[in-house]
């Protein structure tokens, strides 16, 4: 259990170790627009359960900085326990010890262990089924692999076998792990291997050499995300099959592969979010009935305050169309509450797509756009765009690999 510091305060510190193999839970949650800190989780829980936490906002705001006293800590603990009887199992000593050991060696597995265990408990408590089984199994496997790697690094650094501050020593331990536990192409790992083994000063690298090194690092960065997306899609397929046995007879292909192909190949796409909108429009037009962008925009919800805006005499449909054009260009992107209403309206009126799954795809696409932008800002060179296309273009190989692995396990 969380212990007080020297000032007898309980501080909810962020667990955010820099890692490409297993990014922190906070980073992943941020990309998907989920709560990515303890305060955000409290806000979400209050909204979801309709139960207000009996603690002042000023105390909540200091959770990860100054900390809180024992009386406030007990209020928060008891409140969480009151939300659902099954929550008590998340605080069991065995799981807490497992999480603590991950933190000690510098692994981000800690929060993911909690995530996976919470998911399993939720399934048992609610006796329900959904599309996340395959993803959670993979996430647990990935977390275990990261914990074992970081444990080895921690042990060898403690024994002075390696210097934990020497990137070369760390890479030599990681290299074998990346070969065995990822789908990063060997040639990209070789680029990084040559870089870490070289005595060449960084300022002496040519621009093309620097670009190649940056590109190889992008392969490492996106390995986690492409693997996660593939396992989500495979889990979604498996879930549909469990719901409807006849679904097994239908030809299944990765929807997100089509989205990423549009992102890479289409001059029309302005990002992954836009590519998803393009594929959605294309699907409806080919499977249901032809639809225009203006028709698609007509399902964007407009708030009453906007409708009553006396300063604007613009027709409603024009406002909606303008909003959709902004979204496609990455401007004034909607909240996920508004996006959920938009997606639900489309699925209810135009097609029988799974609205919850489609919303997840929108979250993923926003996350891909954000991650690509973060990587781009490291170089600000147009020459990295083909590299991103090459990296993202590996997704079909990820989907194929994990599909075959899942099928062989059945």
DARA-V613515 format. One record per residue. N is the residue number from 0. RES is the residue in one letter. PSI is psi in degrees with one decimal (* if undefined). OMEGA is omega in radians with two decimals (none if undefined). Layout:
# DARA-V613515
n: {N/N}
res: {RES/RES}
psi: {PSI/PSI}
omega: {OMEGA/OMEGA}
This chain:
# DARA-V613515
n: {0/1/2/3/4/5/6/7/8/9/10/11/12/13/14/15/16/17/18/19/20/21/22/23/24/25/26/27/28/29/30/31/32/33/34/35/36/37/38/39/40/41/42/43/44/45/46/47/48/49/50/51/52/53/54/55/56/57/58/59/60/61/62/63/64/65/66/67/68/69/70/71/72/73/74/75/76/77/78/79/80/81/82/83/84/85/86/87/88/89/90/91/92/93/94/95/96/97/98/99/100/101/102/103/104/105/106/107/108/109/110/111/112/113/114/115/116/117/118/119/120/121/122/123/124/125/126/127/128/129/130/131/132/133/134/135/136/137/138/139/140/141/142/143/144/145/146/147/148/149/150/151/152/153/154/155/156/157/158/159/160/161/162/163/164/165/166/167/168/169/170/171/172/173/174/175/176/177/178/179/180/181/182/183/184/185/186/187/188/189/190/191/192/193/194/195/196/197/198/199/200/201/202/203/204/205/206/207/208/209/210/211/212/213/214/215/216/217/218/219/220/221/222/223/224/225/226/227/228/229/230/231/232/233/234/235/236/237/238/239/240/241/242/243/244/245/246/247/248/249/250/251/252/253/254/255/256/257/258/259/260/261/262/263/264/265/266/267/268/269/270/271/272/273/274/275/276/277/278/279/280/281/282/283/284/285/286/287/288/289/290/291/292/293/294/295/296/297/298/299/300/301/302/303/304/305/306/307/308/309/310/311/312/313/314/315/316/317/318/319/320/321/322/323/324/325/326/327/328/329/330/331/332/333/334/335/336/337/338/339/340/341/342/343/344/345/346/347/348/349/350/351/352/353/354/355/356/357/358/359/360/361/362/363/364/365/366/367/368/369/370/371/372/373/374/375/376/377/378/379/380/381/382/383/384/385/386/387/388/389/390/391/392/393/394/395/396/397/398/399/400/401/402/403/404/405/406/407/408/409}
res: {X/X/X/X/X/X/X/X/X/X/X/X/X/X/X/X/X/X/X/X/X/X/X/X/X/X/X/X/X/X/X/X/X/X/X/X/X/X/X/X/X/X/X/X/X/X/X/X/X/X/X/X/X/X/X/X/X/X/X/X/X/X/X/X/X/X/X/X/X/X/X/X/X/X/X/X/X/X/X/X/X/X/X/X/X/X/X/X/X/X/X/X/X/X/X/X/X/X/X/X/X/X/X/X/X/X/X/X/X/X/X/X/X/X/X/X/X/X/X/X/X/X/X/X/X/X/X/X/X/X/X/X/X/X/X/X/X/X/X/X/X/X/X/X/X/X/X/X/X/X/X/X/X/X/X/X/X/X/X/X/X/X/X/X/X/X/X/X/X/X/X/X/X/X/X/X/X/X/X/X/X/X/X/X/X/X/X/X/X/X/X/X/X/X/X/X/X/X/X/X/X/X/X/X/X/X/X/X/X/X/X/X/X/X/X/X/X/X/X/X/X/X/X/X/X/X/X/X/X/X/X/X/X/X/X/X/X/X/X/X/X/X/X/X/X/X/X/X/X/X/X/X/X/X/X/X/X/X/X/X/X/X/X/X/X/X/X/X/X/X/X/X/X/X/X/X/X/X/X/X/X/X/X/X/X/X/X/X/X/X/X/X/X/X/X/X/X/X/X/X/X/X/X/X/X/X/X/X/X/X/X/X/X/X/X/X/X/X/X/X/X/X/X/X/X/X/X/X/X/X/X/X/X/X/X/X/X/X/X/X/X/X/X/X/X/X/X/X/X/X/X/X/X/X/X/X/X/X/X/X/X/X/X/X/X/X/X/X/X/X/X/X/X/X/X/X/X/X/X/X/X/X/X/X/X/X/X/X/X/X/X/X/X/X/X/X/X/X/X/X/X/X/X/X/X/X/X/X/X/X}
psi: {153.5/132.4/151.1/155.6/-169.2/-25.6/13.2/34.0/145.2/117.2/124.1/83.2/147.8/137.3/101.5/77.0/139.0/118.3/136.1/-35.9/-43.6/89.8/161.4/154.4/-39.3/-41.7/-44.2/-43.9/-38.8/-44.4/-32.4/2.8/40.1/163.3/128.4/21.0/169.9/-35.5/-40.9/-36.5/-40.0/-45.4/-43.5/-43.2/-39.4/-42.4/-44.1/-44.6/-10.1/33.7/121.7/134.1/125.4/53.1/141.2/152.2/-32.6/-35.8/-41.5/-36.0/-17.2/10.1/-43.6/6.5/-84.8/-29.4/179.3/157.8/171.1/-42.5/-42.3/-40.0/-42.6/-37.0/-44.7/-44.1/-48.2/-35.6/-45.7/-41.7/-31.6/-18.5/-41.0/134.1/-32.2/-17.9/-29.6/-30.3/-23.6/-26.2/20.8/146.8/-36.0/-45.8/-41.4/-38.4/-42.3/-43.8/-42.6/-41.7/-36.0/-41.5/-41.5/-39.6/-0.3/29.8/139.6/4.2/-23.9/-58.6/-32.5/-33.7/-44.2/-40.6/-48.1/-45.0/-39.4/-40.7/-46.3/-41.7/-37.7/-41.6/-44.3/-42.2/-39.7/-6.9/48.0/175.4/147.9/-170.1/2.8/-1.4/-50.6/-42.6/-44.3/-36.8/-44.2/-41.2/-39.6/-41.7/-43.5/-41.4/-41.8/-42.7/-41.2/-41.7/-43.0/-41.3/-49.4/-29.6/-40.8/-44.1/-44.9/-44.1/-43.9/-31.7/-39.8/-33.0/3.7/19.1/-34.3/162.8/113.5/-15.1/1.4/109.0/-32.8/-45.5/-43.2/-42.0/-41.1/-32.4/-36.2/-29.9/-50.0/-37.8/-44.8/-38.4/-42.2/-27.5/21.4/174.3/19.6/127.5/142.0/-36.7/-30.6/-36.4/-33.7/-36.2/-44.9/-35.1/-44.3/-38.0/-48.0/-28.4/-18.0/145.3/3.4/133.5/145.6/-34.6/-11.4/-2.0/140.5/166.5/-41.0/-37.1/-42.5/-38.7/-40.6/-39.5/-43.5/-41.4/-43.0/-37.4/-30.1/-35.2/-41.3/-44.5/-43.8/-7.2/-43.2/-48.2/-41.4/-36.9/-43.5/-44.3/-43.4/-44.0/-30.9/-47.2/-39.7/-39.8/-35.2/-43.3/-45.2/-38.4/-43.6/-36.7/-36.9/-30.8/-33.1/106.7/-28.9/-16.0/-26.8/-26.4/-8.2/144.7/122.5/134.8/156.5/118.7/-37.8/-23.4/-41.6/-40.5/-47.4/-33.8/-40.6/-41.2/-41.9/-42.9/-24.1/131.8/-14.7/-30.7/130.4/13.1/175.3/-37.7/-43.7/-39.1/-36.0/-41.1/-40.9/-45.7/-34.8/-47.2/-41.3/-42.1/-48.2/-41.8/-35.0/-33.0/-30.0/-75.2/151.0/137.6/141.4/166.5/-36.9/-37.8/-43.4/-40.0/-24.0/-10.2/2.2/124.2/135.1/127.2/154.6/-36.1/-33.4/-35.0/-32.5/11.2/109.2/-18.3/-13.4/126.3/12.1/133.6/150.3/-47.3/-32.5/-38.0/-43.1/-42.3/-38.8/-39.3/-43.0/-39.1/-38.9/-46.7/-42.9/-24.0/10.9/20.9/146.5/46.9/146.3/157.4/161.3/-17.5/-43.7/-39.5/-37.0/-40.9/-38.7/-48.8/-43.8/-39.5/-39.8/-46.7/-31.1/-30.4/-24.4/-30.9/169.7/32.6/155.4/106.9/-35.7/-40.5/-40.5/-38.0/-37.6/-42.3/-37.6/-38.6/-44.8/-44.9/-38.7/-39.6/-40.9/-44.6/-43.8/-43.4/-41.8/-41.9/-40.7/-44.0/-40.8/-37.6/-11.2/-23.0/-33.4/36.5/132.2/-18.1/-13.6/-14.6/-46.2/-29.7/-43.6/-43.4/-38.8/-43.1/-51.5/-31.4/-9.5/-9.6/-43.0/-34.3/-37.1/-46.4/-42.1/-45.4/-50.1/-27.9/-46.5/-37.2/-41.3/-41.7/-36.2/-21.6/-13.4/*}
omega: {3.11/-3.13/3.12/3.10/-3.09/3.11/3.14/3.11/3.07/-3.12/3.12/-3.08/3.09/3.03/-3.00/3.11/-3.13/-3.09/3.06/-3.08/3.10/3.12/-3.14/3.07/-3.14/-3.12/-3.13/3.13/3.11/-3.13/-3.12/-3.13/2.98/3.08/-3.07/2.99/-3.03/3.11/3.12/3.11/3.10/3.12/-3.13/-3.13/3.12/-3.13/-3.06/-3.09/-3.10/-3.11/-3.10/3.09/-3.10/-3.14/-3.11/3.12/3.14/3.11/3.13/-3.10/-3.11/-3.07/-3.06/-3.14/-3.13/-3.11/-3.10/3.12/-3.09/3.14/3.12/3.12/-3.14/3.09/-3.14/-3.14/-3.13/3.13/3.11/3.14/-3.10/-3.08/-3.14/-3.14/-3.08/-3.12/-3.12/-3.11/-3.14/-3.10/-3.12/-3.06/-3.11/3.13/-3.14/3.11/3.11/3.12/-3.11/3.14/3.11/3.14/-3.09/-3.10/3.08/3.13/3.07/-3.10/-3.04/-3.10/3.14/3.04/3.12/-3.13/-3.11/3.14/3.11/3.13/-3.13/3.12/3.12/3.12/-3.12/-3.09/-3.08/-3.11/-3.07/3.14/3.06/-2.99/-3.01/-3.07/-3.09/3.13/-3.11/3.06/3.12/-3.12/3.09/3.11/3.14/-3.14/3.11/-3.14/3.13/3.14/3.14/3.11/-3.10/3.07/3.12/3.11/-3.13/-3.11/-3.10/3.08/3.13/3.14/3.14/3.08/3.06/3.05/-3.07/3.12/3.13/-3.12/-3.13/3.14/-3.13/-3.13/-3.12/3.07/-3.10/-2.99/-3.14/3.13/3.14/3.11/-3.02/-2.96/3.13/3.08/3.09/-3.13/-3.09/-3.09/3.12/3.07/3.10/3.09/3.13/3.12/3.11/3.14/-3.09/-3.14/-3.07/3.05/-3.11/3.13/-3.04/-3.11/-3.14/3.10/3.07/3.14/-3.14/3.10/3.11/3.13/3.14/3.12/3.11/3.13/3.12/3.13/3.10/3.07/3.10/-3.10/-3.03/3.14/3.13/-3.03/3.12/3.10/-3.12/-3.14/3.14/-3.13/3.04/-3.11/3.13/3.09/3.11/3.10/-3.13/3.13/3.10/3.13/3.11/3.12/-3.04/-3.08/-3.13/3.14/-3.12/-3.11/-3.10/3.11/-3.11/3.03/-3.10/3.10/-3.07/3.02/3.11/3.13/-3.11/3.05/3.10/3.10/-3.06/-2.93/-3.03/3.05/-3.10/-3.04/3.13/-3.13/-3.11/3.11/3.11/3.13/3.10/3.08/3.12/-3.14/3.10/3.11/-3.14/-3.13/-3.12/-3.11/-3.08/-3.06/-3.05/3.10/3.13/-3.10/3.13/3.07/-3.13/3.09/3.11/-3.12/-3.08/3.13/3.07/3.14/3.09/-3.10/3.13/-3.13/3.10/-3.14/-3.09/-3.13/-3.07/-3.10/-3.10/3.09/-3.09/3.12/-3.09/-3.09/3.10/3.10/-3.14/-3.13/3.12/3.10/-3.14/3.10/3.08/3.14/-3.09/3.12/3.10/-3.12/3.06/-3.11/-3.02/2.95/-3.12/3.01/3.12/3.13/3.11/3.12/3.12/-3.12/-3.14/3.14/3.12/-3.10/-3.14/-3.00/-3.03/-3.05/-3.12/3.09/3.09/-3.04/-3.14/3.10/3.14/3.11/3.07/3.10/3.10/3.08/-3.14/-3.10/3.07/3.13/3.11/3.12/-3.13/-3.10/3.11/3.13/3.10/3.13/-3.14/-3.11/3.08/-3.09/-3.06/3.11/3.11/-3.10/3.13/-3.10/3.07/3.11/3.08/3.13/3.13/-3.13/-3.14/3.14/3.10/-3.01/3.12/3.11/3.09/-3.12/3.14/-3.10/-3.08/3.06/-3.14/3.13/3.13/-3.14/-3.13/-3.12/-3.10/none}
